[in-house]
Amino acid sequence: MQANNNRRLYWCKNIRLTGLLMMFWFFVSFGVSFYARELNFDFFGWPFSFWMAAQGSPLVYVVIIAIYARYMERLDVAHGFDESED
């Protein structure tokens, strides 16, 4: 019974993080593109909407992946699912 509760808690935390990161991804992908005309200011000498499409969005995606990988590594260790060699 303890193992089932541990797995359920693990997956609940995993799904919660995934949902949060997906909402952030949606905002970066759709939100910035949808409001591109309102985001008309210079950022490092370029229009912000152009910069987000060319540089910002891919950087945000890499950060999202890094956050997920780091959090899941810690979650694996905390719940005993890590694959490290002892």
C-alpha positions as CSV (number, residue, x, y, z in Angstrom):
1,M,0.0,0.0,0.0
2,Q,2.9,2.4,0.8
3,A,4.4,1.8,-2.6
4,N,1.2,2.7,-4.4
5,N,0.8,5.9,-2.4
6,N,4.4,6.8,-3.2
7,R,3.8,6.2,-6.9
8,R,0.6,8.2,-6.9
9,L,2.2,11.1,-5.1
10,Y,5.1,11.0,-7.5
11,W,2.9,11.1,-10.6
12,C,0.6,13.8,-9.1
13,K,3.7,16.0,-8.6
14,N,4.9,15.1,-12.1
15,I,1.6,16.0,-13.7
16,R,1.3,19.2,-11.8
17,L,4.8,20.4,-12.9
18,T,4.1,19.3,-16.5
19,G,0.8,21.3,-16.5
20,L,2.5,24.4,-15.1
21,L,5.3,24.2,-17.6
22,M,2.9,23.6,-20.5
23,M,0.9,26.7,-19.5
24,F,4.1,28.8,-19.5
25,W,5.0,27.3,-22.8
26,F,1.6,28.2,-24.2
27,F,2.0,31.8,-23.0
28,V,5.4,32.1,-24.6
29,S,4.3,30.5,-27.9
30,F,0.9,31.9,-28.4
31,G,0.7,34.9,-26.1
32,V,3.7,36.7,-27.4
33,S,2.7,36.0,-31.0
34,F,-0.9,37.0,-30.4
35,Y,0.0,40.3,-28.8
36,A,3.0,41.1,-31.0
37,R,1.6,44.4,-32.2
38,E,1.1,45.6,-28.7
39,L,4.6,44.5,-27.7
40,N,6.1,47.1,-30.1
41,F,9.2,48.4,-28.2
42,D,12.9,48.0,-28.8
43,F,14.8,45.2,-27.0
44,F,18.5,45.2,-27.7
45,G,18.0,47.3,-30.8
46,W,15.3,45.0,-32.3
47,P,11.5,45.0,-32.0
48,F,10.6,42.8,-29.0
49,S,8.2,40.6,-31.0
50,F,10.9,39.9,-33.5
51,W,13.4,39.2,-30.8
52,M,11.0,36.8,-29.0
53,A,10.3,34.9,-32.2
54,A,14.0,34.7,-33.2
55,Q,15.8,34.3,-29.9
56,G,13.6,34.5,-26.9
57,S,11.2,31.6,-27.4
58,P,13.9,29.0,-28.1
59,L,15.8,30.2,-25.0
60,V,12.6,29.9,-22.9
61,Y,12.1,26.4,-24.2
62,V,15.6,25.4,-23.2
63,V,15.0,26.9,-19.7
64,I,11.7,24.9,-19.5
65,I,13.5,21.7,-20.3
66,A,16.2,22.4,-17.8
67,I,13.7,23.2,-15.0
68,Y,11.8,19.9,-15.8
69,A,15.0,17.8,-15.8
70,R,16.3,19.3,-12.6
71,Y,12.9,19.0,-10.8
72,M,12.4,15.4,-12.0
73,E,15.9,14.4,-10.9
74,R,15.2,15.6,-7.4
75,L,11.7,14.1,-7.4
76,D,13.2,10.7,-8.5
77,V,15.7,10.8,-5.6
78,A,13.0,11.8,-3.1
79,H,10.7,9.0,-4.1
80,G,13.3,6.3,-4.6
81,F,13.1,6.1,-8.4
82,D,16.6,7.3,-9.2
83,E,18.8,5.2,-11.5
84,S,22.2,6.1,-9.9
85,E,24.7,3.3,-9.4
86,D,25.4,2.8,-5.7
